[in-house]
């Protein structure tokens, strides 16, 4: 009977010491990040408001 398990995958650890990005590309990246944070902040706020409403409803 043959063993059907896959061979173990070797783990290779990598350490990033430096990366080079142009100023314009960095600005574009940060603007995209800022626009991505807005809907995430809205969702988190709505969740916290829901939790606060439930706690207030239970506590009276």
C-alpha positions as CSV (number, residue, x, y, z in Angstrom):
1,X,0.0,0.0,0.0
2,X,1.5,3.3,-1.1
3,X,1.5,6.5,1.1
4,X,-0.6,9.2,-0.7
5,X,0.4,12.1,1.5
6,X,2.0,15.0,-0.3
7,X,5.7,15.8,0.4
8,X,6.2,18.4,3.1
9,X,6.8,21.9,1.7
10,X,10.1,23.6,2.8
11,X,9.6,26.8,4.6
12,X,11.7,29.7,3.4
13,X,11.9,32.7,5.7
14,X,12.4,36.1,4.0
15,X,13.4,39.4,5.6
16,X,12.7,42.6,3.6
17,X,15.3,45.1,4.5
18,X,14.5,47.9,2.0
19,X,12.3,48.7,-0.9
20,X,12.4,51.6,-3.4
21,X,9.3,53.4,-4.4
22,X,9.0,56.7,-6.2
23,X,7.4,59.7,-4.5
24,X,4.5,59.9,-7.1
25,X,3.7,56.2,-6.7
26,X,3.8,56.6,-2.9
27,X,1.4,59.5,-3.1
28,X,-1.0,57.5,-5.3
29,X,-0.7,54.6,-2.8
30,X,-1.6,56.7,0.2
31,X,-4.5,58.4,-1.6
32,X,-5.9,54.9,-2.4
33,X,-5.4,53.9,1.2
34,X,-7.3,57.0,2.4
35,X,-10.2,56.2,0.1
36,X,-10.2,52.6,1.3
37,X,-10.3,53.7,4.9
38,X,-13.5,55.8,4.5
39,X,-16.0,52.9,3.9
40,X,-14.2,50.7,6.5
41,X,-14.6,53.5,9.1
42,X,-18.3,53.8,8.2
43,X,-18.8,50.0,8.7
44,X,-16.9,50.0,12.0
45,X,-19.0,53.0,13.2
46,X,-22.2,51.3,12.3
47,X,-21.2,48.1,14.1
48,X,-20.2,50.0,17.2
49,X,-23.5,51.9,17.0
50,X,-25.4,48.6,16.8
51,X,-23.5,47.2,19.7
52,X,-24.2,50.3,21.8
53,X,-27.9,50.2,20.9
54,X,-28.2,46.6,22.0
55,X,-26.4,47.3,25.2
56,X,-28.6,50.3,25.9
57,X,-31.7,48.3,25.1
58,X,-30.7,45.5,27.5
59,X,-29.5,47.9,30.2
60,X,-32.5,50.2,30.0
